[in-house]
Amino acid sequence: MKRTYLTMFIALFSIVLISHAGAQLIFHADFESSSSEAVPDASVNDPANWVPENAGTIWVETAEFPTGSMALHQSAEGCGISGDTPLPGVDGFSDGIIQAVFSWQDDDGVGFQFRRVGDDRGYLVAFGYIETPQIIIGSLADGCCPSGNCLDQCTCENGGNELLGVDHGLGDALSMDNSVAYFARVEVSGSLIQAWYMELDDVPNLFASSDELGDPTAEYDGADDMGPGTVGIWHESWGNGRVDSVSVWGAGGMTAVDPHSKLSTTWGDVKSSY
């Protein structure tokens, strides 16, 4: 237990260092109950303040995340409960970085909607798992993907409505018992959308610059709707999926962070405790 609290402190301290370095962190939710300098308003950690557009989506808090930390748990199932849940208070996003850590207990996908204005303006990056072994980038203007629909139902899964679909590269022997944590990042700059997707154990530093993560798994340069709009967690039929460490950085992303600073050392300590 002592190690768990030390891990939480180190992670939060790292976030504070990044904010002070000018990285423009504009949102962070870790789903612990208390506030801190990194999370001054603990209300973002309360599932009651995560209001999905589809009432069938049901978020509850859980302590059963692979890293041992608190997380949000999506407890419903079926395509009819799919949809977007806006991040509390993030409504003016155009460019920057969106990331979270996920785990799975079924074969469906989860992702981010951003630059969203209503149901038909903005973009979706969906991180597929077993059923859809791809990263899919789609436009809400093209119908990707209305509330209450899985990707195949809005023809955004090998159906032609998606802007891009790329093999996620994770293979097919993926667990469905919430035992493995996966890192997902989207970086948006003007017309360029880039996405990274990997096991959390393969991430050198949770707050590393995108260059440190290697080449993006998926990349699309043709996004012509510049926003601004909301950012949200989107899912399709993601029964018992879990999400932790949701972060958003504004324009400029994390370019101000020195990748060789103390952050790399402290995150190494965090990873060693998982």
N, C-alpha and C positions, 0 to 999 in steps of 0.2 A: 504494500500500500504506500509506504514511504517513497518507493521508487516511482510509483505512478504520479504522486504529487510533484516530485522533482521533475519528472518529464513534462508535466503541464506547465510548471514554472518556466523551464528552459524554453519551451515552445513559445509561450507568451512573451518572454523577454526578447526572443529573436524577432518577433513581430514588432515590438516597440522599437528595437534598433533599426529595423527597416523603415518604419515610419519616420524616424528622426533622420534617416539618410536621404529623405526626399523621394521615397518611392511611391508616395501618394496612395497609400492604402486607404480605401474609402469604405470598406465593409469587411468585417470578419466575424464569423460565428463559430464557436467551438462547442456549444451546447452544454457547457458547464454552467452551474447555477449562479455563480458570483460574477460581479463586475470586476474590472481591472483596468490598468492604464491602456492595455491593448483593446479591451472590450469595455469601454466606459458605460455603455448602456446594455445591461444584461438582458433587456427585453428581446434582443435579437436571438437569444438562446432559448426562448420560450416557444414551444411548438404552437401555442395558441396564436402567436403573432405571425405564423407562416400560413397565410390564407390561400389555399389553392383555388384556381378558377373553376375546377371541377370538384363539386362537393363530395364526389366519390373517393377522391384522394384523401387518405387519413394519415396524418403525421403524428407520431408519438415519440417520446424520448426513450432511449434505451442506453444501458451501460454495456451492451454486448457488441462493441465494435472490435475488429481484430486487434487494434492497437491498445485496447484496454481503456479507451476514453469514452466519454459520453457521445452520443450521436443521435440523429433523427432516423426514425424507422418508419418506412411507408408500409402500412399493414393491410392494404386492400389488394385486390387482384382482378385482372380482366381488362380488356381493351377499353371498355366503357368508362373506366375510372382514370384513364390516361389524361395528361395535360400539364400545364405550366403552373408553378407556384412562384410568384414574384418574391424576390428578396426584400425584406422589410426596409423601406426607405431608399432603395436604389432605383431611381427613376429618371436619371439624366445621363445614362451611359452612352458614349459614342465609341471611343477608342480606349484600349487598355487590356488588362489581363483578368480572366475569370478562372478560378480553379477550385477544385474540391477533391476529397478523397471518398471513394465509394466501395461498398462490398455488395455481393449478390447472393440471393437465395432463389433465384429463378433464372430463366434464360433470356429475359428481355432487356431492353436498353434504357439508358438514362442520359441526360445531357443538359445543355444550357440553351435557353432562348435569350436573345439580347438585341439591343436597339429596337425593342418591341414597342409598337404603338397599336393597340387594339389587336384584332385577330389576323390582320392581313398586312402588317408592316413589321419587318424585322427578320431575324435569322435564327436558325436552329443548328446546333452541332450536337448530334446524337452519338453516344458511345455505345455501340452494340456489344453483345456478349456472345452467347452461343447461337441463339436463333438467327441473329443478324451479325455475323462476324466482321463488322465494318465500323468505320467512322463515317457518318453521313452528314453532309452539310446541305442544308436546304433553306429556302426562302419562304417566309410566311405568306408572301404575295403569291407564291406558286402552290399554296395549299399544304405546306409541310410544317406543322401537321395540326389540324383542328383538335380542340378538346374532345375527348371521348373516342379517339381513333388511335390504333396502332399504325406503325409506319406503312405496312402493306395496304392498309385500308385507305390511305390517302395517296397511294402509289408513289411513296417516297422511299421505298425499299425495292431497288431494282425495277422500279416502275416508270422511271423517266421524269418524274416531277422534281427529284432531288438535283441539286447543282453538282454534287460530287459524292461518290461512294468509294471508299478505299479500304482494303483489308486491314483490320486493326493489328495484325501481326502477333496476336497473343496465343495463337494456336487454338486447338479445339478441346483440350483436356482441362477445362476450366471448372473450378469448384462452384457448387451452389449451396454452400453451407455457411456463408459469411465468414469464412476462415482466412480469406486473402483480401487485403486492402489494395485498391487500384487508384492511381493518381491520374487526374484528368485536368489539362490546362488548355484554354483557348486564349490566343492573343490576337487582338483586332487592331489594325492600323489602316485607316482609310478603306480602300477596296480589298485589302488583304486579310484573310482569315486563316490562321494557322492553329493546328491542334496537336497536342501530345497526349499519349495514352500508354501507361506502363504500370507494372506492379510498383507499389510504393517502395518496396525493398530495393528497387533499381534506381530510385531517385537519389542523386547525390546530396541534395539539400532541398528541403521543401520550398524554400524561398530563393532557389538558385535563379540566375538569369536564364532566359530561354535558350541562349547559346550553350549553356552547360548541359542541357537536356538532349543535345544532339539534333539531328534533322527532325522537323515535325513529321508526325505520322500521316497527317493530311494537310493539304494547303490549297486554298482557292483564292485567286486574285481576280475578282470581278464583282465584288459586293458594291452595288451602286446606291443603296439606301443607307445614308450615313447617320441616321438617327437624329437626335438622341432618343433613347427610350429606356424601358425597364430591363432588368436582368432577372432571370428566373431559373429555377431547377425544373426541367421538363422530364417526364418519364412516360414510358408506355408499359402498362400492365406490370409494373415493377413490384411484384408482391414480395414483401419482407426485405426489400432493398434498404440499404443504410447509407447515410451521407454524413461526413464530418469535415471540419476545417474548411468551411466555405469562405473564400476570400475574393475580393475584387480590388484591383488597382485601377486608377484613372489613367488619363493620357500620359504617355511617358513610361508606363509600365514599371518595370523594375530595373531600368537601365542605370539608375543612380546607385545601385547596390554594388559594392566591391565583392566579387565572388570569392576573393581570397581573404576576406575579413573573418572576424570571430564567428560569424554566422555558420560557416561550414563546420567548424569545430563543435559548436553547441548542438547543431542538428545531428551530428554524428553521435553525440551522447544520447539524444532522444531515440534515434533508430536502434541503438544498442540495447535499449530496454524493452523493445517489442518482442 
